[in-house]
Amino acid sequence: MAKQSAAQELVGIAPKLVELTNEVLFQDVWERPGLSARDRSLVTVSVLAALYRSEQLPYHLGVALENGLTVEELAEAITHLAFYAGWPNAMTAITLLKKIADERSA
């Protein structure tokens, strides 16, 4: 049996949403040549943190690390956005980043 995508694992009861997530978002939008995957990850993490999307943020923090961003760069971006998106949003994002960084270093 083929490994399920993250979207299938999360929302498998909504096949069209899974299809759009996999084929449009991750195979089309994320693969466009205008930005590198690293830059797309930085934008995505910043927006998710700014909008307090703490359910999706851990996944995208992990993707950002896989796409070449460092923990230090992500921490700096989160610190920067605290002044624009709010302190609670930044504190939640940095707490999630610390948890992921700790898990990866263990």
ZIRAKA-V608007 format. One record per residue. N is the residue number from 1. SS is DSSP state (H for helix, E for strand, C for the rest). PSI is psi in whole degrees, -180 to 180 (999 if undefined). D_CENTER is the distance of its C-alpha to the mean C-alpha in whole Angstrom. Layout:
BEGIN
n=(N/N)
ss=(SS/SS)
psi=(PSI/PSI)
d_center=(D_CENTER/D_CENTER)
END
This chain:
BEGIN
n=(1/2/3/4/5/6/7/8/9/10/11/12/13/14/15/16/17/18/19/20/21/22/23/24/25/26/27/28/29/30/31/32/33/34/35/36/37/38/39/40/41/42/43/44/45/46/47/48/49/50/51/52/53/54/55/56/57/58/59/60/61/62/63/64/65/66/67/68/69/70/71/72/73/74/75/76/77/78/79/80/81/82/83/84/85/86/87/88/89/90/91/92/93/94/95/96/97/98/99/100/101/102/103/104/105/106)
ss=(C/C/C/C/C/H/H/H/H/H/H/C/C/C/H/H/H/H/H/H/H/H/H/H/H/H/C/C/H/H/H/C/C/C/C/C/H/H/H/H/H/H/H/H/H/H/H/H/H/H/C/C/C/H/H/H/H/H/H/H/H/H/H/H/H/H/C/C/C/C/H/H/H/H/H/H/H/H/H/H/H/H/H/H/H/C/H/H/H/H/H/H/H/H/H/H/H/H/H/H/H/H/H/H/H/C)
psi=(135/147/137/148/166/-40/-41/-41/-39/-45/40/-19/-6/79/-37/-40/-39/-47/-47/-40/-50/-48/-40/-55/-58/-27/-22/-66/-49/-20/2/147/-10/-27/149/162/-37/-48/-40/-39/-42/-43/-47/-48/-43/-45/-44/-40/-45/-35/5/48/69/-13/-38/-21/-44/-44/-47/-26/-43/-43/-41/-42/-41/-28/10/-5/148/163/-40/-41/-42/-41/-40/-42/-43/-41/-45/-44/-13/-36/-16/-32/-9/143/-45/-39/-44/-40/-39/-46/-43/-33/-42/-41/-44/-44/-46/-44/-42/-43/-39/-27/-11/999)
d_center=(27/24/20/18/15/12/13/17/16/15/17/20/22/21/22/21/18/17/19/17/14/15/17/17/13/12/16/17/14/12/15/17/19/19/16/15/11/11/12/9/6/8/9/6/5/9/9/7/9/12/12/12/10/10/10/6/5/6/5/2/4/7/6/6/9/11/11/13/11/13/13/16/14/11/13/16/13/13/16/17/15/17/20/19/17/19/19/18/14/14/16/14/11/13/14/11/10/14/14/12/14/17/16/16/19/21)
END
